[in-house]
């Protein structure tokens, strides 16, 4: 049974930093592209960032590029999202997700393609 278990998140002020973690089990972690999505109240779940199986290739939405950093440690079955210079508009529930990848082709930003999801963690950025 595949599980993605998240930790981190919380209430911070504008300009602060947070790190989210996501640990996978029940899967060969380095066979999966992993990503972060977020969902603000009343809005669709949106892509934040993704990282390739090896960690060499990353992708970011325009709204977080330059402020957030995705990483992974395959030996620990763990991925991270370092969030810096947080803004009130970053307030949302954050979800990690995983999709099996053969290693070829571009990473997907489409949430419908991701098979496995974490339980979500809340990030609130106060102004």
N, C-alpha and C positions, 0 to 999 in steps of 0.2 A: 504494500500500500504506500503510495507516494504521499509524502507530507512536506509542506513548506511551512516552517514556523518562524514567525517574525518577532522581533524585539526592537526596542527603541521607541522613539516618538515622545510626545508630551507637549507641554505648554512652554513656549519661549517668547522672547521679545524680538521685535524687528532688528535684524542685523546679527542675531545669534546663529549658532551652528547646532546641528544635530546629526547623529549617525544612526541610520536604520540598519538592522541586520536581518538576514533570512537564511535559515539553515534547512537544507534539504535532506530527506531520508527516503529510503525505498527506491532510489533511482541512482543510476551512474551519473553523478552530477556533471562530470566534464563532457557528457554527451548532449548537454542541454544548453541552448541559449537561454539566458535568464534576463529578466527585465523588471522594471518598476513602473507601476501605473498609480494614478491617484484619482480620487473622486471627491469633489467638493459638494457640499449640500445642494441638492436640486440640479446637479449637473451630471453629464455623462462621464464615465470613467475614461481618463485620457492617458496617453503614453507619456512617460517621463524620460526613461532611459533604458537602454539595453546593452548587453555585453556578450561578446562571442564566447564560444566554448573555451578557448584558450585565454581569453581576457585581453587579447591584442586589439580587437576592434570594439569600439564603443559608439553609441549613438545617443544623442540628446535632443529633446524638444527645444525649440528656440527659447521657450520661456525659462528654462533652467540652465541653458548652456553657459558655461563660464562660472557658474555658482555651485552646481552639483557635480559630484564625481562618483561614478559607479565603479565597483571593483569586485573581484572574486578571489577566493582562495580554494581551489579545487580540492586540495588535500584535506580541507576542513568542511567540504560541502557547504560552503558559506559564501554569500554575496553581501555586499554592503552598498549603502547609498549615503555618502557624505554630503550633507546639505549645509552650505555656507551662505552668509548674507541673506538670511531668510526674510521673506516679505509677507505681509498679511495675505496676499493672494496665493501664497503657498499652502495656506490652511486647507487641509483635506484629509481624508483617509487614504493611506498609502498601502499598496498591495504589491507583493512580489509575485512573479509568475515565471513559469518555465515551459519551454517547448523543445521537444526533441529535434535535433538538427543533425543532418548527415555531414555537415561541415561546408557545404557548398551553397552558394546563393546568398542574397542579402538577408539581413535580419529583418524581422517583421515588426511593425509598430501596431498592427491590428490586434486588438485584444481578443478577437474571436478566434485567433489562431493559437492562443496559449491554452494548454491543456490543464495545467496545474496552477493553483493559486494559494497564496498565504491567506491567513485569517484577517489581515488588515490591521493597521495601527494608526492611531489618530495623531495628527500633527496640527497644533494650533499656534499661530503666530500672531501675537498681539501687537497693536500699533503703539 
